[in-house]
Amino acid sequence: MTGLPPLRREGPTTILPQRPVSAPSMTAIRRRFATRGDVGADLLPASILRSWQRCAALGLRMDMRPSVEPIGRADLGERRDRNDRLRAAAADELVRLQAAGTRSSAVAVLTDADGVVLDRLGDAGFAAAAERVALAPGVTWAEAATGTNAIGTALAD
């Protein structure tokens, strides 16, 4: 137990759209957003639509892959030092997630408020796959850097 209060979210209990979105329709939804700047409210979770709007306002394009380069070791070390209380508070939970990740081929990451990955724990075999998608310490996952993604969107919302 970390002593932190449980996280609570205001609003609806689900973030899923009214009906599942298939890959072909997701392509059409992306096209519609690119040409109109909006989509029907029932087609996407509101958090994803808000993220797309924020990213568009920043000039990010959905058809471009972001360049994801880790920050330097010294900068990562400084960020880890600045976030030592966060890292200590999250340590027990990360260890539990690491154990679960080992059984399910997954990793858990801890980021700072800027979306920079401070720590990554989990299945060693899956770590190589995580590395390929730049889910590694020192990589920035803020929306402004990488567009819509789970980490950046959670921080922005």
LUMPA-933743 format. One record per residue: x, y, z of N, C-alpha, C, O, CB in turn; residue in one letter; chain. Coordinates in Angstrom, 3 decimals. Glycine has a CB too. Example, Ala and Ser with C-alpha at 12.3 -4.5 7.8 and 13.67 -1.06 7.14 Angstrom:
REM residues 2
n.x,n.y,n.z,ca.x,ca.y,ca.z,c.x,c.y,c.z,o.x,o.y,o.z,cb.x,cb.y,cb.z,aa,ch
13.190,-5.690,7.800,12.300,-4.500,7.800,13.200,-3.300,7.800,14.236,-3.319,8.465,11.308,-4.473,9.046,a,A;
12.850,-2.250,7.080,13.670,-1.060,7.140,12.900,0.030,7.870,13.409,1.138,8.039,14.084,-0.598,5.725,s,A;
***
This chain:
REM residues 157
n.x,n.y,n.z,ca.x,ca.y,ca.z,c.x,c.y,c.z,o.x,o.y,o.z,cb.x,cb.y,cb.z,aa,ch
0.839,-1.179,0.000,0.000,0.000,0.000,0.879,1.234,0.000,1.852,1.296,0.752,-0.952,0.002,1.207,m,A;
0.565,2.198,-0.810,1.402,3.384,-0.932,0.926,4.530,-0.059,1.643,5.521,0.082,1.450,3.830,-2.360,t,A;
-0.256,4.433,0.530,-0.776,5.527,1.326,-1.425,6.612,0.502,-1.888,7.610,1.054,0.309,6.113,2.138,g,A;
-1.472,6.442,-0.805,-2.106,7.425,-1.675,-3.590,7.132,-1.781,-3.987,5.967,-1.780,-1.454,7.430,-3.069,l,A;
-4.431,8.179,-1.876,-5.865,7.930,-2.040,-6.131,7.287,-3.392,-5.368,7.488,-4.337,-6.671,9.240,-1.900,p,A;
-7.219,6.507,-3.492,-7.541,5.910,-4.790,-7.886,6.989,-5.801,-8.434,8.034,-5.449,-8.706,4.915,-4.658,p,A;
-7.561,6.727,-7.052,-7.882,7.677,-8.106,-9.361,7.600,-8.428,-9.913,6.507,-8.558,-7.038,7.410,-9.363,l,A;
-10.003,8.740,-8.557,-11.405,8.795,-8.933,-11.528,9.707,-10.126,-10.838,10.722,-10.231,-12.296,9.282,-7.761,r,A;
-12.401,9.339,-11.009,-12.617,10.121,-12.219,-14.023,10.653,-12.229,-14.968,9.907,-11.974,-12.350,9.286,-13.475,r,A;
-14.185,11.927,-12.516,-15.507,12.525,-12.634,-16.117,12.145,-13.965,-15.393,11.879,-14.925,-15.437,14.055,-12.487,e,A;
-17.437,12.114,-14.037,-18.103,11.890,-15.309,-18.521,10.451,-15.489,-18.609,9.693,-14.523,-17.213,12.300,-16.438,g,A;
-18.782,10.070,-16.743,-19.288,8.726,-17.016,-18.304,7.648,-16.582,-17.096,7.874,-16.516,-19.596,8.573,-18.493,p,A;
-18.846,6.479,-16.289,-17.997,5.387,-15.830,-17.285,4.687,-16.972,-16.377,3.892,-16.729,-18.813,4.389,-15.057,t,A;
-17.665,4.956,-18.193,-17.006,4.325,-19.330,-16.501,5.385,-20.295,-17.105,6.447,-20.446,-17.961,3.357,-20.046,t,A;
-15.393,5.082,-20.939,-14.874,5.999,-21.948,-15.022,5.411,-23.336,-14.534,5.973,-24.317,-13.411,6.331,-21.673,i,A;
-15.700,4.274,-23.412,-15.855,3.611,-24.702,-16.978,4.241,-25.510,-17.947,4.742,-24.941,-16.122,2.123,-24.508,l,A;
-16.854,4.218,-26.839,-17.941,4.733,-27.669,-19.169,3.840,-27.538,-19.081,2.724,-27.025,-17.502,4.831,-29.146,p,A;
-20.301,4.330,-27.997,-21.547,3.586,-27.894,-21.464,2.234,-28.579,-22.067,1.267,-28.111,-22.678,4.387,-28.483,q,A;
-20.740,2.150,-29.663,-20.578,0.865,-30.349,-19.096,0.694,-30.689,-18.381,1.678,-30.882,-21.474,0.788,-31.649,r,A;
-18.640,-0.556,-30.762,-17.221,-0.782,-31.071,-16.838,-0.176,-32.419,-17.644,-0.133,-33.349,-16.908,-2.284,-31.068,p,A;
-15.606,0.285,-32.505,-15.098,0.873,-33.741,-14.183,-0.145,-34.401,-13.213,-0.599,-33.793,-14.345,2.221,-33.473,v,A;
-14.485,-0.505,-35.640,-13.647,-1.456,-36.367,-12.518,-0.705,-37.064,-12.585,0.513,-37.233,-14.484,-2.264,-37.394,s,A;
-11.486,-1.435,-37.466,-10.337,-0.810,-38.131,-10.734,-0.054,-39.395,-10.290,1.081,-39.571,-9.304,-1.863,-38.476,a,A;
-11.558,-0.633,-40.295,-11.927,0.131,-41.496,-12.681,1.415,-41.160,-12.454,2.450,-41.786,-12.778,-0.730,-42.420,p,A;
-13.582,1.351,-40.168,-14.308,2.570,-39.843,-13.401,3.571,-39.134,-13.621,4.777,-39.245,-15.526,2.251,-38.975,s,A;
-12.387,3.100,-38.407,-11.438,4.016,-37.773,-10.692,4.805,-38.839,-10.434,5.995,-38.658,-10.443,3.245,-36.876,m,A;
-10.346,4.166,-39.935,-9.702,4.875,-41.045,-10.627,5.957,-41.575,-10.184,7.075,-41.836,-9.316,3.895,-42.176,t,A;
-11.895,5.644,-41.737,-12.868,6.631,-42.222,-13.046,7.758,-41.206,-13.183,8.921,-41.586,-14.227,5.956,-42.509,a,A;
-13.045,7.420,-39.928,-13.187,8.443,-38.885,-11.979,9.375,-38.910,-12.135,10.590,-38.789,-13.340,7.788,-37.482,i,A;
-10.793,8.826,-39.064,-9.580,9.660,-39.147,-9.642,10.586,-40.362,-9.303,11.766,-40.269,-8.312,8.771,-39.222,r,A;
-10.075,10.045,-41.496,-10.203,10.881,-42.701,-11.199,12.013,-42.479,-10.948,13.163,-42.836,-10.640,10.027,-43.908,r,A;
-12.322,11.666,-41.888,-13.353,12.682,-41.628,-12.802,13.774,-40.714,-13.034,14.960,-40.947,-14.613,12.037,-40.992,r,A;
-12.073,13.371,-39.675,-11.495,14.368,-38.777,-10.490,15.244,-39.517,-10.469,16.460,-39.329,-10.823,13.686,-37.579,f,A;
-9.659,14.632,-40.357,-8.641,15.382,-41.103,-9.269,16.400,-42.044,-8.712,17.479,-42.245,-7.753,14.426,-41.896,a,A;
-10.423,16.070,-42.625,-11.049,16.993,-43.583,-12.014,17.965,-42.920,-12.141,19.105,-43.368,-11.780,16.212,-44.649,t,A;
-12.697,17.535,-41.860,-13.715,18.388,-41.227,-13.296,18.955,-39.876,-13.865,19.942,-39.408,-14.982,17.610,-41.053,r,A;
-12.311,18.337,-39.259,-11.884,18.793,-37.942,-12.759,18.286,-36.810,-12.581,18.690,-35.661,-11.859,20.281,-37.912,g,A;
-13.700,17.409,-37.119,-14.596,16.881,-36.098,-15.181,15.563,-36.588,-15.111,15.244,-37.774,-15.725,17.898,-35.762,d,A;
-15.747,14.815,-35.680,-16.456,13.576,-36.014,-17.691,13.512,-35.132,-17.815,14.279,-34.177,-15.541,12.301,-35.815,v,A;
-18.588,12.620,-35.439,-19.769,12.460,-34.599,-19.387,12.063,-33.186,-18.466,11.271,-32.988,-20.708,11.425,-35.195,g,A;
-20.081,12.599,-32.214,-19.755,12.364,-30.809,-19.859,10.896,-30.412,-19.193,10.466,-29.471,-20.662,13.184,-29.932,a,A;
-20.679,10.125,-31.110,-20.839,8.722,-30.734,-19.834,7.801,-31.426,-19.866,6.588,-31.216,-22.241,8.269,-31.053,d,A;
-18.955,8.352,-32.238,-18.008,7.526,-32.987,-16.705,7.250,-32.243,-16.044,6.243,-32.498,-17.696,8.186,-34.289,l,A;
-16.342,8.124,-31.342,-15.079,7.997,-30.604,-15.304,8.315,-29.137,-16.225,9.059,-28.800,-13.993,8.930,-31.196,l,A;
-14.475,7.763,-28.260,-14.504,8.244,-26.880,-14.174,9.742,-26.869,-13.320,10.201,-27.628,-13.497,7.441,-25.984,p,A;
-14.848,10.486,-26.016,-14.643,11.939,-25.953,-13.181,12.294,-25.688,-12.680,13.285,-26.219,-15.529,12.551,-24.864,a,A;
-12.494,11.493,-24.872,-11.090,11.799,-24.563,-10.209,11.695,-25.805,-9.250,12.454,-25.944,-10.566,10.856,-23.473,s,A;
-10.521,10.770,-26.703,-9.737,10.629,-27.934,-10.013,11.801,-28.868,-9.087,12.352,-29.462,-10.061,9.290,-28.642,i,A;
-11.270,12.184,-29.000,-11.604,13.333,-29.843,-10.920,14.593,-29.323,-10.364,15.365,-30.104,-13.131,13.539,-29.900,l,A;
-10.959,14.807,-28.001,-10.279,15.982,-27.429,-8.782,15.931,-27.727,-8.175,16.953,-28.044,-10.514,16.060,-25.896,r,A;
-8.191,14.750,-27.627,-6.769,14.607,-27.922,-6.483,14.941,-29.379,-5.539,15.673,-29.673,-6.293,13.187,-27.601,s,A;
-7.290,14.411,-30.292,-7.102,14.719,-31.708,-7.185,16.222,-31.936,-6.407,16.779,-32.711,-8.149,13.988,-32.570,w,A;
-8.124,16.878,-31.267,-8.277,18.328,-31.431,-7.060,19.068,-30.882,-6.568,20.004,-31.513,-9.555,18.818,-30.727,q,A;
-6.574,18.657,-29.717,-5.370,19.295,-29.163,-4.181,19.101,-30.091,-3.433,20.044,-30.349,-5.047,18.727,-27.768,r,A;
-4.006,17.893,-30.591,-2.877,17.592,-31.478,-2.974,18.384,-32.778,-1.965,18.883,-33.277,-2.821,16.087,-31.783,c,A;
-4.177,18.501,-33.327,-4.365,19.292,-34.549,-4.016,20.749,-34.279,-3.391,21.400,-35.117,-5.822,19.172,-35.069,a,A;
-4.413,21.267,-33.120,-4.098,22.656,-32.768,-2.588,22.869,-32.646,-2.095,23.974,-32.871,-4.791,23.043,-31.452,a,A;
-1.858,21.812,-32.290,-0.397,21.888,-32.189,0.291,21.708,-33.537,1.510,21.840,-33.645,0.110,20.840,-31.218,l,A;
-0.508,21.403,-34.572,0.059,21.210,-35.902,0.545,19.797,-36.168,1.224,19.553,-37.165,1.184,22.152,-36.101,g,A;
0.204,18.862,-35.288,0.603,17.472,-35.502,-0.328,16.831,-36.518,-1.536,17.069,-36.504,0.590,16.676,-34.170,l,A;
0.235,16.026,-37.390,-0.563,15.350,-38.421,-0.701,13.875,-38.079,0.250,13.233,-37.634,0.078,15.520,-39.824,r,A;
-1.896,13.355,-38.293,-2.170,11.957,-37.968,-1.405,10.988,-38.862,-1.157,9.846,-38.476,-3.651,11.684,-38.076,m,A;
-1.038,11.436,-40.038,-0.368,10.531,-40.976,1.151,10.538,-40.820,1.847,9.868,-41.583,-0.730,10.904,-42.396,d,A;
1.666,11.267,-39.868,3.110,11.341,-39.648,3.474,10.586,-38.366,2.821,10.749,-37.335,3.581,12.824,-39.564,m,A;
4.507,9.771,-38.441,5.013,9.108,-37.241,5.951,10.065,-36.526,6.835,10.649,-37.152,5.739,7.769,-37.590,r,A;
5.771,10.229,-35.240,6.657,11.143,-34.515,8.063,10.565,-34.385,8.255,9.350,-34.362,6.086,11.447,-33.127,p,A;
9.016,11.445,-34.303,10.384,11.034,-34.035,10.521,10.931,-32.520,10.371,11.928,-31.813,11.434,12.042,-34.654,s,A;
10.801,9.754,-32.031,10.842,9.535,-30.587,12.275,9.221,-30.181,12.761,8.107,-30.378,9.878,8.385,-30.163,v,A;
12.931,10.198,-29.622,14.310,10.034,-29.163,14.358,10.234,-27.653,13.764,11.183,-27.143,15.265,11.034,-29.885,e,A;
15.048,9.366,-26.933,15.147,9.551,-25.488,15.997,10.767,-25.138,16.901,11.157,-25.878,15.729,8.302,-24.835,p,A;
15.680,11.346,-23.997,16.501,12.442,-23.488,17.833,11.852,-23.034,17.969,10.632,-22.937,15.783,13.206,-22.312,i,A;
18.802,12.694,-22.760,20.113,12.220,-22.330,20.081,11.593,-20.945,19.160,11.831,-20.163,21.100,13.357,-22.345,g,A;
21.092,10.792,-20.654,21.173,10.106,-19.355,21.181,11.087,-18.191,20.534,10.856,-17.170,22.423,9.234,-19.298,r,A;
21.922,12.189,-18.350,22.002,13.166,-17.261,20.635,13.788,-16.997,20.234,13.937,-15.843,23.031,14.264,-17.592,a,A;
19.913,14.154,-18.067,18.576,14.734,-17.915,17.632,13.723,-17.274,16.846,14.085,-16.398,18.022,15.194,-19.282,d,A;
17.696,12.454,-17.698,16.856,11.416,-17.101,17.178,11.271,-15.616,16.272,11.155,-14.792,17.052,10.065,-17.832,l,A;
18.454,11.276,-15.278,18.852,11.180,-13.872,18.313,12.333,-13.049,17.843,12.133,-11.929,20.361,11.135,-13.757,g,A;
18.377,13.548,-13.599,17.841,14.720,-12.900,16.331,14.602,-12.717,15.804,14.924,-11.653,18.180,16.009,-13.669,e,A;
15.641,14.142,-13.752,14.182,13.972,-13.648,13.839,12.912,-12.601,12.901,13.085,-11.823,13.579,13.580,-15.023,r,A;
14.592,11.829,-12.583,14.345,10.799,-11.572,14.573,11.366,-10.176,13.797,11.087,-9.261,15.254,9.574,-11.808,r,A;
15.627,12.157,-10.004,15.897,12.772,-8.702,14.766,13.718,-8.299,14.325,13.702,-7.150,17.234,13.531,-8.735,d,A;
14.297,14.543,-9.240,13.206,15.487,-8.943,11.909,14.762,-8.582,11.068,15.303,-7.864,12.964,16.409,-10.143,r,A;
11.757,13.561,-9.075,10.531,12.795,-8.850,10.747,11.630,-7.889,10.059,10.613,-7.977,9.993,12.275,-10.171,n,A;
11.705,11.780,-6.970,12.011,10.664,-6.077,10.830,10.300,-5.181,10.643,9.123,-4.873,13.215,11.001,-5.221,d,A;
10.031,11.274,-4.757,8.855,10.957,-3.930,7.817,10.184,-4.738,7.217,9.238,-4.229,8.228,12.248,-3.362,r,A;
7.603,10.576,-5.982,6.676,9.857,-6.856,7.160,8.429,-7.067,6.383,7.479,-6.962,6.527,10.582,-8.214,l,A;
8.436,8.285,-7.361,8.996,6.959,-7.618,8.900,6.072,-6.379,8.612,4.880,-6.489,10.457,7.077,-8.070,r,A;
9.141,6.649,-5.195,9.033,5.873,-3.957,7.581,5.467,-3.703,7.308,4.335,-3.303,9.579,6.683,-2.759,a,A;
6.654,6.394,-3.938,5.232,6.100,-3.726,4.732,5.028,-4.686,3.854,4.240,-4.334,4.397,7.370,-3.889,a,A;
5.277,4.994,-5.879,4.819,4.047,-6.906,5.569,2.721,-6.878,5.167,1.776,-7.557,4.963,4.668,-8.271,a,A;
6.640,2.633,-6.113,7.524,1.458,-6.174,6.797,0.145,-5.909,6.941,-0.802,-6.682,8.647,1.612,-5.177,a,A;
6.013,0.071,-4.825,5.321,-1.184,-4.504,4.350,-1.583,-5.606,4.271,-2.754,-5.979,4.573,-1.055,-3.177,d,A;
3.616,-0.611,-6.121,2.651,-0.912,-7.185,3.363,-1.356,-8.459,2.896,-2.264,-9.147,1.769,0.314,-7.475,e,A;
4.481,-0.724,-8.774,5.235,-1.132,-9.962,5.746,-2.564,-9.832,5.765,-3.310,-10.810,6.409,-0.179,-10.200,l,A;
6.158,-2.944,-8.631,6.618,-4.320,-8.418,5.453,-5.289,-8.616,5.623,-6.343,-9.230,7.230,-4.487,-6.997,v,A;
4.259,-4.936,-8.095,3.083,-5.792,-8.311,2.743,-5.871,-9.795,2.435,-6.946,-10.311,1.868,-5.261,-7.517,r,A;
2.800,-4.737,-10.473,2.519,-4.731,-11.911,3.574,-5.512,-12.680,3.262,-6.170,-13.673,2.446,-3.296,-12.436,l,A;
4.817,-5.444,-12.227,5.878,-6.210,-12.877,5.590,-7.703,-12.773,5.762,-8.438,-13.745,7.249,-5.882,-12.250,q,A;
5.157,-8.150,-11.608,4.829,-9.568,-11.431,3.671,-9.963,-12.338,3.701,-11.029,-12.954,4.478,-9.866,-9.959,a,A;
2.658,-9.120,-12.424,1.525,-9.404,-13.310,1.972,-9.359,-14.765,1.524,-10.163,-15.582,0.376,-8.397,-13.072,a,A;
2.845,-8.429,-15.082,3.345,-8.296,-16.448,4.150,-9.494,-16.894,4.132,-9.861,-18.068,4.183,-7.060,-16.571,g,A;
4.858,-10.106,-15.958,5.638,-11.295,-16.283,4.719,-12.428,-16.714,5.066,-13.226,-17.585,6.495,-11.728,-15.083,t,A;
3.544,-12.491,-16.098,2.581,-13.543,-16.455,1.803,-13.211,-17.721,1.237,-14.108,-18.347,1.611,-13.772,-15.311,r,A;
1.765,-11.949,-18.105,0.897,-11.567,-19.229,1.636,-10.894,-20.379,0.998,-10.294,-21.245,-0.182,-10.648,-18.740,s,A;
2.947,-10.976,-20.410,3.736,-10.339,-21.469,3.387,-8.863,-21.603,2.920,-8.414,-22.649,3.510,-11.052,-22.807,s,A;
3.617,-8.124,-20.541,3.312,-6.697,-20.529,4.376,-5.967,-19.717,5.169,-6.584,-19.006,1.894,-6.432,-19.946,a,A;
4.378,-4.662,-19.835,5.246,-3.823,-19.018,4.410,-2.708,-18.404,3.344,-2.358,-18.912,6.422,-3.240,-19.859,v,A;
4.906,-2.164,-17.312,4.299,-0.995,-16.680,5.330,0.115,-16.730,6.525,-0.128,-16.567,3.841,-1.293,-15.200,a,A;
4.867,1.323,-16.955,5.779,2.461,-16.977,5.306,3.515,-15.992,4.115,3.632,-15.706,5.888,3.054,-18.395,v,A;
6.254,4.275,-15.484,5.977,5.426,-14.635,6.560,6.632,-15.344,7.732,6.633,-15.720,6.577,5.254,-13.183,l,A;
5.742,7.658,-15.528,6.221,8.878,-16.176,6.153,10.044,-15.203,5.477,9.981,-14.176,5.398,9.187,-17.444,t,A;
6.863,11.103,-15.546,6.723,12.335,-14.783,5.563,13.142,-15.366,4.889,12.684,-16.289,8.048,13.163,-14.802,d,A;
5.333,14.323,-14.837,4.210,15.155,-15.284,4.359,15.621,-16.723,3.380,16.046,-17.336,4.068,16.355,-14.382,a,A;
5.570,15.548,-17.274,5.807,15.931,-18.671,5.659,14.752,-19.627,5.824,14.917,-20.836,7.195,16.532,-18.817,d,A;
5.349,13.569,-19.106,5.198,12.392,-19.954,6.497,11.685,-20.268,6.532,10.826,-21.149,4.544,12.774,-21.219,g,A;
7.568,12.026,-19.568,8.856,11.352,-19.779,8.864,10.067,-18.953,8.622,10.100,-17.746,10.067,12.285,-19.384,v,A;
9.140,8.938,-19.601,9.183,7.657,-18.899,10.376,7.662,-17.947,11.524,7.820,-18.360,9.275,6.461,-19.906,v,A;
10.072,7.484,-16.660,11.120,7.425,-15.649,11.572,5.991,-15.409,12.765,5.720,-15.273,10.635,8.047,-14.343,l,A;
10.610,5.078,-15.360,10.908,3.679,-15.073,10.005,2.777,-15.900,8.875,3.135,-16.232,10.741,3.380,-13.569,d,A;
10.529,1.595,-16.226,9.746,0.581,-16.931,10.060,-0.764,-16.298,11.223,-1.150,-16.173,10.057,0.574,-18.473,r,A;
9.014,-1.469,-15.902,9.167,-2.794,-15.308,8.182,-3.743,-15.964,7.121,-3.322,-16.424,8.951,-2.751,-13.772,l,A;
8.528,-5.019,-16.010,7.602,-6.006,-16.550,8.326,-7.179,-17.155,9.484,-7.446,-16.833,6.706,-5.379,-17.578,g,A;
7.648,-7.870,-18.021,8.160,-9.067,-18.666,9.406,-8.743,-19.490,9.363,-7.894,-20.380,7.080,-9.699,-19.554,d,A;
10.509,-9.417,-19.192,11.767,-9.160,-19.902,11.640,-9.446,-21.387,12.213,-8.729,-22.207,12.891,-9.999,-19.311,a,A;
10.901,-10.480,-21.740,10.713,-10.800,-23.154,9.934,-9.727,-23.885,10.203,-9.441,-25.051,10.008,-12.123,-23.300,g,A;
8.964,-9.132,-23.199,8.164,-8.083,-23.818,8.912,-6.754,-23.835,8.575,-5.862,-24.613,6.835,-7.927,-23.084,f,A;
9.913,-6.620,-22.993,10.671,-5.367,-22.925,11.289,-5.015,-24.271,11.368,-3.839,-24.626,11.765,-5.465,-21.863,a,A;
11.727,-6.019,-25.022,12.303,-5.753,-26.347,11.249,-5.159,-27.270,11.544,-4.240,-28.034,12.885,-7.046,-26.964,a,A;
10.026,-5.672,-27.209,8.941,-5.110,-28.021,8.623,-3.695,-27.554,8.367,-2.813,-28.374,7.673,-6.001,-27.945,a,A;
8.638,-3.475,-26.249,8.381,-2.139,-25.713,9.460,-1.163,-26.184,9.175,-0.005,-26.487,8.324,-2.173,-24.168,a,A;
10.685,-1.640,-26.239,11.801,-0.810,-26.713,11.590,-0.404,-28.172,11.889,0.728,-28.552,13.141,-1.564,-26.560,e,A;
11.077,-1.325,-28.984,10.853,-1.024,-30.405,9.814,0.075,-30.602,9.879,0.819,-31.580,10.412,-2.281,-31.144,r,A;
8.863,0.182,-29.689,7.868,1.254,-29.806,8.238,2.433,-28.910,7.403,3.286,-28.611,6.464,0.730,-29.440,v,A;
9.479,2.470,-28.495,10.040,3.578,-27.714,9.382,3.741,-26.354,9.292,4.853,-25.833,9.910,4.863,-28.485,a,A;
8.926,2.644,-25.781,8.367,2.672,-24.432,9.511,2.378,-23.467,9.570,1.322,-22.837,7.184,1.634,-24.263,l,A;
10.419,3.353,-23.375,11.661,3.159,-22.639,11.958,4.382,-21.778,11.502,5.483,-22.086,12.829,2.883,-23.605,a,A;
12.717,4.194,-20.705,13.095,5.332,-19.880,13.749,6.435,-20.711,14.608,6.184,-21.557,14.038,4.884,-18.770,p,A;
13.310,7.666,-20.438,13.860,8.826,-21.126,13.079,9.282,-22.337,13.341,10.363,-22.866,15.230,8.536,-21.537,g,A;
12.122,8.484,-22.790,11.325,8.864,-23.962,10.122,9.682,-23.501,9.463,9.338,-22.520,10.862,7.601,-24.763,v,A;
9.846,10.761,-24.217,8.725,11.643,-23.892,7.476,11.189,-24.627,7.479,11.052,-25.850,9.054,13.106,-24.247,t,A;
6.399,10.954,-23.867,5.128,10.527,-24.438,4.039,11.580,-24.267,2.853,11.254,-24.321,4.688,9.225,-23.804,w,A;
4.422,12.831,-24.063,3.429,13.907,-24.014,2.782,14.034,-25.387,3.434,13.792,-26.402,4.080,15.263,-23.576,a,A;
1.500,14.414,-25.428,0.811,14.565,-26.710,1.550,15.521,-27.643,1.621,15.280,-28.848,-0.613,15.062,-26.485,e,A;
2.093,16.588,-27.100,2.777,17.577,-27.939,3.975,16.972,-28.659,4.378,17.463,-29.714,3.227,18.764,-27.095,a,A;
4.544,15.919,-28.100,5.707,15.277,-28.715,5.326,14.117,-29.621,5.947,13.920,-30.665,6.649,14.788,-27.645,a,A;
4.315,13.349,-29.235,4.028,12.110,-29.953,2.597,11.973,-30.446,2.251,10.951,-31.039,4.340,10.964,-29.086,t,A;
1.761,12.971,-30.218,0.369,12.865,-30.653,-0.457,12.056,-29.670,-0.049,11.839,-28.529,0.291,12.235,-32.036,g,A;
-1.612,11.617,-30.116,-2.528,10.872,-29.255,-1.910,9.540,-28.853,-1.539,8.733,-29.705,-3.876,10.644,-29.963,t,A;
-1.804,9.321,-27.560,-1.302,8.065,-27.011,-1.814,7.955,-25.583,-2.224,8.954,-24.992,0.268,7.991,-27.064,n,A;
-1.793,6.771,-25.034,-2.380,6.541,-23.713,-1.758,7.429,-22.638,-2.481,8.032,-21.845,-2.223,5.083,-23.323,a,A;
-0.448,7.517,-22.600,0.229,8.286,-21.561,-0.061,9.774,-21.715,-0.528,10.421,-20.777,1.740,8.033,-21.604,i,A;
0.214,10.310,-22.890,0.033,11.742,-23.115,-1.403,12.190,-22.961,-1.665,13.263,-22.417,0.519,12.109,-24.477,g,A;
-2.333,11.386,-23.430,-3.744,11.750,-23.343,-4.221,11.699,-21.897,-5.004,12.552,-21.479,-4.596,10.821,-24.219,t,A;
-3.765,10.717,-21.130,-4.120,10.664,-19.711,-3.593,11.895,-18.979,-4.285,12.449,-18.125,-3.565,9.381,-19.062,a,A;
-2.384,12.324,-19.301,-1.823,13.514,-18.663,-2.573,14.778,-19.063,-2.792,15.659,-18.231,-0.351,13.654,-19.019,l,A;
-2.963,14.871,-20.318,-3.640,16.077,-20.811,-5.081,16.164,-20.341,-5.594,17.253,-20.082,-3.600,16.116,-22.324,a,A;
-5.729,15.017,-20.233,-7.132,15.003,-19.806,-7.231,15.079,-18.312,-8.334,15.080,-17.765,-7.845,13.757,-20.309,d,A;
***
